[in-house]
Amino acid sequence: MNLRDLKSMSIDELWAVHLEITSALASRIGAEKTKLEQRLQQLQSDHRSNVAPQHERRAYPQVFPKYRNPAKPEETWAGRGKQPRWLTAQLKSGKKLDYFRIQPSSDRSRRAAKR
């Protein structure tokens, strides 16, 4: 069917062609959608079988700070991870890490002495 055929058709004939095309498109789109949904279900089931089940993270104990900035006492570091900038700068200036260590409270020292 070419453009000349369409120009020579009446409105009723064009409408019939329109309905035929619409139904053909609807059936093909439905078939393609069904095929894609089946493929998606297959991929999801494959993914679920390959992935280990998720477990909740265990609760880690609270980590208390071990080092304190004497210039700003609210700045502390627990000794884990990257050293803070204030500590790195102080260590480069020649101070020792033990200078910044937080002294244990008397309760802690008593508990440690009992053990």
GUKOL-315245 format. One line per field, with one value per atom (N, C-alpha, C): atom name; residue number from 1; x, y, z; residue in three letters. Coordinates in pm, whole numbers, plus 50000, padded with zeros to 5 digits. Layout:
! GUKOL-315245
atom: [CA	...]
nr: [NUM	...]
xx: [X	...]
yy: [Y	...]
zz: [Z	...]
rest: [ala	...]
***
This chain:
! GUKOL-315245
atom: [N	CA	C	N	CA	C	N	CA	C	N	CA	C	N	CA	C	N	CA	C	N	CA	C	N	CA	C	N	CA	C	N	CA	C	N	CA	C	N	CA	C	N	CA	C	N	CA	C	N	CA	C	N	CA	C	N	CA	C	N	CA	C	N	CA	C	N	CA	C	N	CA	C	N	CA	C	N	CA	C	N	CA	C	N	CA	C	N	CA	C	N	CA	C	N	CA	C	N	CA	C	N	CA	C	N	CA	C	N	CA	C	N	CA	C	N	CA	C	N	CA	C	N	CA	C	N	CA	C	N	CA	C	N	CA	C	N	CA	C	N	CA	C	N	CA	C	N	CA	C	N	CA	C	N	CA	C	N	CA	C	N	CA	C	N	CA	C	N	CA	C	N	CA	C	N	CA	C	N	CA	C	N	CA	C	N	CA	C	N	CA	C	N	CA	C	N	CA	C	N	CA	C	N	CA	C	N	CA	C	N	CA	C	N	CA	C	N	CA	C	N	CA	C	N	CA	C	N	CA	C	N	CA	C	N	CA	C	N	CA	C	N	CA	C	N	CA	C	N	CA	C	N	CA	C	N	CA	C	N	CA	C	N	CA	C	N	CA	C	N	CA	C	N	CA	C	N	CA	C	N	CA	C	N	CA	C	N	CA	C	N	CA	C	N	CA	C	N	CA	C	N	CA	C	N	CA	C	N	CA	C	N	CA	C	N	CA	C	N	CA	C	N	CA	C	N	CA	C	N	CA	C	N	CA	C	N	CA	C	N	CA	C	N	CA	C	N	CA	C	N	CA	C	N	CA	C	N	CA	C	N	CA	C	N	CA	C	N	CA	C	N	CA	C	N	CA	C	N	CA	C	N	CA	C	N	CA	C	N	CA	C	N	CA	C	N	CA	C	N	CA	C]
nr: [1	1	1	2	2	2	3	3	3	4	4	4	5	5	5	6	6	6	7	7	7	8	8	8	9	9	9	10	10	10	11	11	11	12	12	12	13	13	13	14	14	14	15	15	15	16	16	16	17	17	17	18	18	18	19	19	19	20	20	20	21	21	21	22	22	22	23	23	23	24	24	24	25	25	25	26	26	26	27	27	27	28	28	28	29	29	29	30	30	30	31	31	31	32	32	32	33	33	33	34	34	34	35	35	35	36	36	36	37	37	37	38	38	38	39	39	39	40	40	40	41	41	41	42	42	42	43	43	43	44	44	44	45	45	45	46	46	46	47	47	47	48	48	48	49	49	49	50	50	50	51	51	51	52	52	52	53	53	53	54	54	54	55	55	55	56	56	56	57	57	57	58	58	58	59	59	59	60	60	60	61	61	61	62	62	62	63	63	63	64	64	64	65	65	65	66	66	66	67	67	67	68	68	68	69	69	69	70	70	70	71	71	71	72	72	72	73	73	73	74	74	74	75	75	75	76	76	76	77	77	77	78	78	78	79	79	79	80	80	80	81	81	81	82	82	82	83	83	83	84	84	84	85	85	85	86	86	86	87	87	87	88	88	88	89	89	89	90	90	90	91	91	91	92	92	92	93	93	93	94	94	94	95	95	95	96	96	96	97	97	97	98	98	98	99	99	99	100	100	100	101	101	101	102	102	102	103	103	103	104	104	104	105	105	105	106	106	106	107	107	107	108	108	108	109	109	109	110	110	110	111	111	111	112	112	112	113	113	113	114	114	114	115	115	115]
xx: [50085	50000	50090	50068	50149	50061	50120	50051	49936	49951	49843	49717	49737	49622	49547	49622	49559	49482	49537	49470	49340	49335	49215	49107	49138	49041	48942	48825	48725	48757	48683	48707	48674	48569	48532	48640	48696	48802	48928	48961	49078	49058	48937	48909	48921	48879	48891	49039	49120	49265	49325	49280	49329	49297	49177	49138	49218	49242	49320	49464	49522	49660	49665	49567	49563	49555	49470	49458	49585	49646	49772	49882	49891	49992	49966	49841	49808	49847	49820	49855	50006	50077	50224	50289	50237	50292	50265	50145	50114	50205	50230	50319	50461	50507	50643	50653	50547	50547	50552	50474	50474	50612	50673	50807	50909	50901	50996	50972	50847	50819	50871	50859	50913	51065	51127	51274	51316	51241	51271	51258	51152	51136	51251	51295	51406	51534	51559	51680	51674	51556	51544	51564	51512	51530	51676	51744	51886	51967	51931	52004	51983	51861	51833	51910	51926	51996	52146	52201	52345	52386	52292	52324	52303	52401	52388	52285	52213	52113	52178	52111	52163	52142	52244	52234	52246	52185	52198	52341	52386	52520	52520	52628	52635	52658	52615	52632	52776	52838	52975	52974	53069	53072	53113	53071	53107	53258	53318	53462	53485	53555	53581	53704	53709	53826	53949	54064	54191	54281	54256	54341	54255	54307	54233	54323	54267	54339	54341	54460	54464	54414	54428	54382	54230	54168	54022	53982	53950	53921	53804	53713	53602	53645	53766	53819	53892	53837	53898	53916	53991	54015	54026	53962	53960	54081	54163	54279	54248	54128	54089	54075	54108	54094	54206	54182	54282	54299	54422	54447	54385	54328	54271	54380	54339	54437	54510	54437	54502	54613	54591	54692	54810	54783	54889	54980	54919	54998	55085	55030	55106	55221	55196	55302	55414	55379	55482	55565	55504	55579	55673	55667	55764	55707	55580	55521	55499	55493	55472	55323	55283	55144	55096	55183	55145	55108	55156	55124	54973	54906	54765	54674	54734	54655	54570	54444	54353	54385	54408	54440	54314	54323	54205	54156	54026	53971	54009	53991	54029	53946	53820	53737	53797	53843	53902	54029	54112	54238	54211	54107	54073	54026	53941	53893	54007	54099	54213	54303	54317	54403	54343	54211	54145	54163	54181	54191	54321]
yy: [49884	50000	50124	50212	50333	50455	50571	50695	50726	50693	50719	50639	50515	50433	50498	50551	50614	50739	50816	50939	50909	50796	50763	50695	50657	50589	50688	50634	50716	50718	50802	50812	50680	50614	50486	50380	50378	50282	50313	50442	50481	50443	50464	50430	50279	50200	50055	50014	50078	50051	50091	50204	50252	50149	50100	50001	49872	49831	49709	49727	49843	49871	49878	49942	49954	49818	49731	49597	49515	49527	49455	49505	49637	49693	49648	49650	49610	49466	49376	49236	49216	49285	49270	49331	49446	49508	49419	49361	49269	49149	49091	48975	49012	49126	49171	49198	49257	49286	49156	49057	48927	48862	48869	48811	48881	49014	49089	49063	49050	49021	48883	48785	48652	48657	48734	48748	48816	48917	48986	48893	48812	48715	48615	48573	48479	48542	48666	48735	48757	48791	48813	48684	48573	48445	48402	48427	48395	48478	48604	48694	48652	48613	48572	48447	48356	48231	48253	48357	48383	48467	48539	48630	48560	48573	48516	48596	48533	48607	48714	48826	48938	48910	48933	48920	49058	49075	49203	49217	49342	49368	49347	49293	49274	49409	49420	49546	49556	49666	49688	49766	49737	49811	49956	50043	50183	50198	50278	50301	50437	50435	50559	50628	50760	50833	50805	50800	50777	50899	50990	51107	51233	51343	51469	51583	51678	51799	51894	51927	52016	52158	52203	52336	52341	52235	52226	52091	52084	51956	51879	51946	51874	51789	51812	51732	51611	51493	51369	51272	51168	51063	50931	50827	50696	50611	50658	50580	50488	50500	50418	50506	50451	50526	50626	50719	50819	50918	50959	51055	51190	51259	51391	51492	51598	51700	51764	51790	51856	51768	51637	51546	51533	51523	51513	51635	51753	51876	51878	51836	51836	51733	51618	51517	51564	51639	51692	51799	51869	51973	51914	51782	51719	51660	51677	51621	51472	51402	51257	51226	51111	51070	51054	51008	50989	51120	51233	51363	51390	51335	51361	51253	51150	51039	51088	51042	51076	50983	51041	50961	50891	50762	50690	50749	50744	50795	50701	50747	50667	50539	50542	50421	50314	50355	50258	50197	50282	50230	50134	50161	50070	49936	49941	49818	49737	49806	49737	49676	49744	49693	49570	49559	49444	49318	49332	49213	49147]
zz: [50000	50000	50000	49906	49904	49933	49930	49966	49872	49742	49645	49680	49725	49764	49881	49976	50093	50053	49958	49914	49839	49774	49697	49782	49905	49990	50052	50083	50152	50302	50372	50517	50585	50546	50606	50581	50462	50430	50511	50523	50604	50751	50800	50940	50962	50867	50878	50881	50796	50797	50931	50984	51114	51223	51226	51327	51312	51188	51163	51214	51184	51229	51382	51443	51589	51656	51605	51665	51644	51525	51500	51593	51612	51704	51848	51891	52028	52054	51959	51980	51981	51892	51889	52013	52057	52179	52299	52307	52417	52418	52302	52293	52334	52291	52327	52477	52533	52677	52757	52716	52785	52778	52661	52643	52733	52740	52824	52973	53015	53156	53195	53105	53133	53145	53059	53065	53195	53237	53362	53481	53485	53593	53595	53477	53469	53523	53486	53533	53684	53736	53879	53956	53906	53975	53969	53857	53847	53945	53959	54049	54195	54229	54367	54405	54310	54341	54356	54292	54298	54418	54477	54586	54719	54807	54941	55019	55109	55187	55273	55284	55362	55511	55590	55734	55795	55909	55977	56027	56027	56079	56229	56278	56422	56488	56609	56682	56729	56696	56740	56871	56959	57084	57058	57148	57134	57152	57066	57071	57138	57248	57321	57265	57272	57221	57305	57239	57308	57306	57210	57195	57190	57247	57253	57211	57139	57099	57218	57271	57387	57356	57231	57195	57188	57139	57131	57189	57316	57382	57323	57249	57189	57071	57018	56908	56964	56935	56985	56870	56896	56798	56871	56819	56884	56848	56756	56715	56599	56541	56427	56304	56191	56067	56048	55957	55924	56040	56064	56171	56134	56233	56204	56171	56104	56060	56177	56285	56398	56455	56458	56512	56415	56288	56187	56193	56206	56212	56337	56450	56575	56570	56510	56500	56409	56302	56213	56283	56379	56450	56554	56576	56664	56790	56816	56939	56921	57033	57033	57050	57000	57005	57149	57238	57378	57447	57394	57452	57443	57343	57320	57378	57439	57493	57610	57610	57720	57836	57953	58071	58120	58153	58200	58332	58352	58478	58591	58713	58829	58836	58791	58792	58701	58588	58494	58552	58614	58668	58784	58865	58972	58918	58813	58754	58693	58628	58568	58675	58788	58895	58960	58965	59027	58944	58815	58727	58736]
rest: [met	met	met	asn	asn	asn	leu	leu	leu	arg	arg	arg	asp	asp	asp	leu	leu	leu	lys	lys	lys	ser	ser	ser	met	met	met	ser	ser	ser	ile	ile	ile	asp	asp	asp	glu	glu	glu	leu	leu	leu	trp	trp	trp	ala	ala	ala	val	val	val	his	his	his	leu	leu	leu	glu	glu	glu	ile	ile	ile	thr	thr	thr	ser	ser	ser	ala	ala	ala	leu	leu	leu	ala	ala	ala	ser	ser	ser	arg	arg	arg	ile	ile	ile	gly	gly	gly	ala	ala	ala	glu	glu	glu	lys	lys	lys	thr	thr	thr	lys	lys	lys	leu	leu	leu	glu	glu	glu	gln	gln	gln	arg	arg	arg	leu	leu	leu	gln	gln	gln	gln	gln	gln	leu	leu	leu	gln	gln	gln	ser	ser	ser	asp	asp	asp	his	his	his	arg	arg	arg	ser	ser	ser	asn	asn	asn	val	val	val	ala	ala	ala	pro	pro	pro	gln	gln	gln	his	his	his	glu	glu	glu	arg	arg	arg	arg	arg	arg	ala	ala	ala	tyr	tyr	tyr	pro	pro	pro	gln	gln	gln	val	val	val	phe	phe	phe	pro	pro	pro	lys	lys	lys	tyr	tyr	tyr	arg	arg	arg	asn	asn	asn	pro	pro	pro	ala	ala	ala	lys	lys	lys	pro	pro	pro	glu	glu	glu	glu	glu	glu	thr	thr	thr	trp	trp	trp	ala	ala	ala	gly	gly	gly	arg	arg	arg	gly	gly	gly	lys	lys	lys	gln	gln	gln	pro	pro	pro	arg	arg	arg	trp	trp	trp	leu	leu	leu	thr	thr	thr	ala	ala	ala	gln	gln	gln	leu	leu	leu	lys	lys	lys	ser	ser	ser	gly	gly	gly	lys	lys	lys	lys	lys	lys	leu	leu	leu	asp	asp	asp	tyr	tyr	tyr	phe	phe	phe	arg	arg	arg	ile	ile	ile	gln	gln	gln	pro	pro	pro	ser	ser	ser	ser	ser	ser	asp	asp	asp	arg	arg	arg	ser	ser	ser	arg	arg	arg	arg	arg	arg	ala	ala	ala	ala	ala	ala	lys	lys	lys	arg	arg	arg]
***
